[in-house]
Amino acid sequence: MKRKTLVGALAAAAFVFLLSACGGSDEVAVRTPTAPEKATLTILHVQEGCHVWSDGQRQAAAMRFRMAKGGTLALLNNDIDAHRLVQLAGPEVALGSTMMMGGRTAVVFTEPGLYRLRTETVVVEGMDEMMEIETEGPDNELELELEVS
């Protein structure tokens, strides 16, 4: 029983010490990771859903992440379809041109805000005859939501 009382007293003393070290305030500073200045996403061809975003760690039809003001989002199209970025919400931003297979573009977010983007597949004459690749299910609609601060 004495051991529990001693542990409790030490914990209380440590808490009081931390509060006094913070200037007596009841606020505790919490470090949050800063938003990245650069990010890269790749459009990949997949069997189910035709295409997805990939950030190198995860694959999904919809992605959400944060970027620093002035940050650059690099996009690479490794899908067999051509894709064009379309802005749905947020401060106006230059989106670049249509990305063919192997194509790249970069988007710079100069203003803070919540941006919503998606891709549209672009029909390229003669491509359907060249690339008759069957996929399963409906094609994914690729969507991005970026919080820029």
C-alpha positions as CSV (number, residue, x, y, z in Angstrom):
1,M,0.0,0.0,0.0
2,K,2.9,2.4,0.8
3,R,4.4,1.7,-2.6
4,K,1.2,2.9,-4.4
5,T,1.0,6.0,-2.3
6,L,4.7,6.8,-3.1
7,V,4.1,6.3,-6.8
8,G,1.0,8.5,-6.7
9,A,2.9,11.2,-4.8
10,L,5.8,11.1,-7.3
11,A,3.4,11.4,-10.3
12,A,1.7,14.4,-8.7
13,A,5.0,16.0,-8.0
14,A,6.1,15.5,-11.6
15,F,2.9,17.0,-12.9
16,V,3.3,20.1,-10.6
17,F,6.9,20.4,-11.8
18,L,5.9,20.3,-15.5
19,L,3.2,22.9,-14.9
20,S,5.6,25.2,-13.2
21,A,8.2,24.7,-15.9
22,C,5.5,25.8,-18.4
23,G,5.1,29.1,-16.5
24,G,2.2,27.9,-14.4
25,S,-0.1,27.7,-17.5
26,D,-2.5,24.9,-17.9
27,E,-1.7,24.8,-21.6
28,V,0.8,22.2,-22.8
29,A,2.6,22.9,-26.1
30,V,2.0,20.0,-28.5
31,R,4.3,19.8,-31.5
32,T,2.4,18.9,-34.7
33,P,4.2,17.8,-37.8
34,T,4.5,20.6,-40.3
35,A,2.8,20.2,-43.6
36,P,5.2,19.0,-46.3
37,E,6.4,21.4,-49.0
38,K,6.6,18.6,-51.6
39,A,4.4,15.6,-52.3
40,T,4.3,13.1,-55.2
41,L,1.3,11.1,-56.4
42,T,1.2,8.5,-59.1
43,I,-1.8,7.4,-61.1
44,L,-1.5,3.6,-61.4
45,H,-3.3,1.1,-63.6
46,V,-5.1,-1.6,-61.5
47,Q,-7.2,-4.6,-62.5
48,E,-10.2,-3.6,-60.3
49,G,-11.4,0.0,-60.8
50,C,-8.9,0.7,-63.7
51,H,-6.8,3.3,-61.9
52,V,-5.9,4.6,-58.4
53,W,-3.7,7.2,-56.7
54,S,-0.5,6.0,-55.0
55,D,1.7,8.0,-52.6
56,G,4.2,5.1,-52.4
57,Q,2.7,3.8,-49.2
58,R,-1.0,3.5,-50.0
59,Q,-3.3,3.1,-53.0
60,A,-6.8,4.6,-53.2
61,A,-9.3,6.2,-55.5
62,A,-9.5,9.2,-53.1
63,M,-6.6,10.8,-51.2
64,R,-6.6,13.5,-48.6
65,F,-3.5,15.3,-47.2
66,R,-1.9,18.5,-46.1
67,M,0.6,20.7,-47.8
68,A,2.5,23.9,-46.9
69,K,1.6,27.2,-48.6
70,G,3.8,27.4,-51.6
71,G,4.1,23.6,-51.7
72,T,4.4,21.6,-54.9
73,L,2.4,18.5,-55.8
74,A,4.1,16.4,-58.5
75,L,1.9,14.0,-60.4
76,L,3.0,11.1,-62.6
77,N,0.6,9.2,-64.8
78,N,1.5,5.5,-65.0
79,D,-2.0,4.5,-66.1
80,I,-2.7,3.5,-69.7
81,D,-5.4,6.2,-69.9
82,A,-4.7,9.9,-70.4
83,H,-5.8,12.0,-67.4
84,R,-6.6,15.7,-67.0
85,L,-6.8,17.4,-63.6
86,V,-10.1,19.3,-62.8
87,Q,-10.5,21.7,-59.9
88,L,-13.7,21.4,-57.9
89,A,-13.0,23.8,-55.0
90,G,-10.4,26.1,-53.5
91,P,-8.4,29.1,-54.6
92,E,-7.7,29.1,-58.4
93,V,-4.5,27.1,-59.3
94,A,-2.8,26.2,-62.6
95,L,-3.3,22.5,-63.1
96,G,-1.1,21.8,-66.1
97,S,-2.0,19.9,-69.3
98,T,-3.4,16.5,-70.0
99,M,-1.0,13.7,-68.8
100,M,-0.5,10.9,-71.3
101,M,0.9,7.6,-70.1
102,G,4.3,8.4,-68.6
103,G,3.4,12.1,-68.4
104,R,4.1,14.4,-65.5
105,T,2.8,17.7,-64.2
106,A,3.3,19.8,-61.1
107,V,0.8,22.0,-59.2
108,V,2.0,24.8,-56.9
109,F,-0.4,25.9,-54.2
110,T,0.4,29.5,-53.5
111,E,-2.7,30.3,-51.4
112,P,-3.9,28.6,-48.3
113,G,-7.2,26.9,-48.5
114,L,-9.0,23.6,-49.0
115,Y,-8.6,22.3,-52.5
116,R,-10.6,19.6,-54.2
117,L,-9.4,18.1,-57.4
118,R,-10.3,15.1,-59.5
119,T,-9.1,13.6,-62.8
120,E,-11.0,13.1,-66.0
121,T,-9.9,10.4,-68.4
122,V,-9.3,11.9,-71.9
123,V,-10.1,9.9,-75.0
124,V,-7.1,9.8,-77.3
125,E,-7.9,8.8,-80.9
126,G,-6.6,5.4,-81.7
127,M,-5.8,4.5,-78.1
128,D,-8.9,2.2,-77.6
129,E,-7.8,0.0,-80.5
130,M,-4.2,-0.2,-79.3
131,M,-5.0,-0.9,-75.6
132,E,-7.8,-3.3,-75.2
133,I,-7.3,-4.1,-71.5
134,E,-10.2,-5.5,-69.6
135,T,-10.7,-4.3,-66.0
136,E,-13.2,-5.4,-63.3
137,G,-16.0,-3.2,-62.1
138,P,-16.7,0.4,-62.8
139,D,-13.7,2.8,-63.3
140,N,-12.7,4.7,-60.1
141,E,-13.1,8.4,-60.0
142,L,-9.8,9.8,-58.7
143,E,-10.3,12.5,-56.2
144,L,-7.9,14.6,-54.1
145,E,-8.5,16.9,-51.1
146,L,-5.6,19.1,-50.1
147,E,-5.5,21.3,-47.0
148,V,-2.9,24.0,-47.7
149,S,-1.7,26.1,-44.8
